[in-house]
Structure formats: C-alpha cells, structure tokens
Amino acid sequence: MDDPRSALLAERARNERLLADVERSMRDVSDARQDANSDDEHDPEGATLAWERGSLGAVRDDARQRIRQVDAALARLDAGTYGRCAVGGEPIPEARLAAVPWAATCVAHA
C-alpha cells in the first residue's frame, strides 16, 4: 500500500460521518418513542422502535470500534510498527493491508 495514512484517514472520516448520522437517527427514534404509548406489550410501535434503536446501537458501536482501530493503526504508523503483526511481529501481507488498512495482525493471527 503506497499511502496507508490517506486510506486510514478516509476510513476514519467515513465512520465519523456514519456515527453522526446514526446518533441523529437514534435521537429521532427516541423522540418518536416519547409520543408513543409507554406500554411496549400493547403498543404496536413499541417493538419496532425497540428494534430500530437496537439496530442503530449496533451500527453506532461498530463505527466507534472502527474509529478506535483506525486510530490505533495511525499510532502504529507514527511509531514505525505499521504493517507488522501485533502478535507474531511478522509482516502483514500487502493484500491484507490494502483490504483492511487498520489490520493489526497477519491473516494467521486474525
């Protein structure tokens, strides 16, 4: 990979946008819930809103995790250890880094 920093920064920016969008959607779901019946068992919208909130929460958590992974990869790049397996120290194959620039391990240790 010629310039991993640009790929990492692009991935970070993409996940920051995703996180902002998801948090906005979660607020919308929460606002919709405020006007709904508080009895989920008898409220036909209750299960739908709960499912939407749970799904959005999973996407939010994934975006936060990816940002942490990218930040760790940027730190490895600055430290000069980027592209080395965090477990065994061997080089991470170029193809893996091209597909997953934030990868911290080789395929064998993934």
C-alpha positions as CSV (number, residue, x, y, z in Angstrom):
1,M,0.0,0.0,0.0
2,D,1.6,3.3,-1.1
3,D,-0.1,5.7,1.3
4,P,-1.8,4.0,4.2
5,R,-2.3,7.3,6.1
6,S,-4.7,8.6,3.4
7,A,-6.8,5.4,3.4
8,L,-6.9,5.3,7.2
9,L,-7.9,9.0,7.4
10,A,-10.6,8.4,4.8
11,E,-12.0,5.4,6.8
12,R,-11.9,7.5,10.0
13,A,-13.9,10.3,8.3
14,R,-16.4,7.8,6.8
15,N,-17.0,6.3,10.2
16,E,-17.3,9.7,11.9
17,R,-20.0,10.7,9.4
18,L,-21.7,7.3,9.9
19,L,-21.6,7.8,13.7
20,A,-23.1,11.3,13.4
21,D,-25.9,10.0,11.2
22,V,-26.6,7.1,13.5
23,E,-26.7,9.3,16.6
24,R,-29.1,11.7,14.8
25,S,-31.3,8.7,13.9
26,M,-31.2,7.4,17.4
27,R,-32.4,10.8,18.7
28,D,-35.2,10.7,16.1
29,V,-36.2,7.2,17.3
30,S,-36.1,8.4,20.9
31,D,-38.2,11.4,20.1
32,A,-40.7,9.2,18.3
33,R,-40.8,7.0,21.4
34,Q,-41.7,9.9,23.7
35,D,-45.0,10.3,21.9
36,A,-45.8,6.6,21.9
37,N,-47.7,4.6,24.5
38,S,-45.3,3.6,27.3
39,D,-46.7,0.1,27.4
40,D,-44.5,-1.8,25.0
41,E,-46.5,-5.0,25.3
42,H,-49.7,-3.4,24.0
43,D,-48.1,-0.7,21.8
44,P,-47.8,-1.9,18.2
45,E,-45.0,0.6,17.6
46,G,-43.1,-0.3,20.7
47,A,-41.4,-3.4,19.3
48,T,-40.5,-1.6,16.1
49,L,-39.0,1.3,17.9
50,A,-37.0,-1.0,20.2
51,W,-35.7,-3.0,17.2
52,E,-34.7,0.2,15.4
53,R,-32.9,1.5,18.5
54,G,-31.1,-1.8,18.9
55,S,-30.0,-1.9,15.3
56,L,-28.8,1.6,15.4
57,G,-27.0,1.0,18.6
58,A,-25.1,-1.9,16.9
59,V,-24.1,0.3,14.0
60,R,-23.0,3.0,16.4
61,D,-20.9,0.6,18.4
62,D,-19.3,-0.8,15.2
63,A,-18.5,2.8,14.0
64,R,-16.9,3.6,17.3
65,Q,-14.9,0.4,17.3
66,R,-13.7,1.1,13.7
67,I,-12.6,4.6,14.7
68,R,-10.6,3.1,17.6
69,Q,-9.0,0.6,15.2
70,V,-8.1,3.3,12.7
71,D,-6.6,5.5,15.5
72,A,-4.5,2.5,16.7
73,A,-3.3,2.0,13.1
74,L,-2.4,5.6,12.8
75,A,-0.4,5.4,16.1
76,R,1.4,2.3,14.7
77,L,2.2,4.2,11.5
78,D,3.6,7.1,13.6
79,A,5.6,4.6,15.8
80,G,7.0,2.8,12.7
81,T,5.3,-0.5,13.6
82,Y,2.5,-0.3,11.0
83,G,2.4,-3.4,8.8
84,R,3.8,-5.7,11.4
85,C,1.7,-8.3,13.1
86,A,0.9,-7.3,16.7
87,V,1.0,-11.0,17.8
88,G,4.0,-12.5,16.0
89,G,5.8,-9.5,14.6
90,E,5.9,-10.8,11.0
91,P,4.9,-8.5,8.1
92,I,1.2,-8.2,7.4
93,P,0.7,-9.1,3.7
94,E,0.2,-6.1,1.4
95,A,-3.1,-7.6,0.1
96,R,-4.4,-7.7,3.7
97,L,-3.4,-4.1,4.4
98,A,-4.9,-3.0,1.1
99,A,-8.2,-4.6,2.0
100,V,-8.1,-3.7,5.8
101,P,-5.6,-0.8,6.3
102,W,-6.3,-0.9,10.1
103,A,-5.4,-4.6,10.4
104,A,-3.2,-5.2,13.4
105,T,-2.5,-8.8,12.7
106,C,-1.5,-11.1,9.9
107,V,-4.1,-13.5,8.5
108,A,-2.8,-16.4,10.6
109,H,-3.3,-14.4,13.8
110,A,-6.6,-12.6,12.8
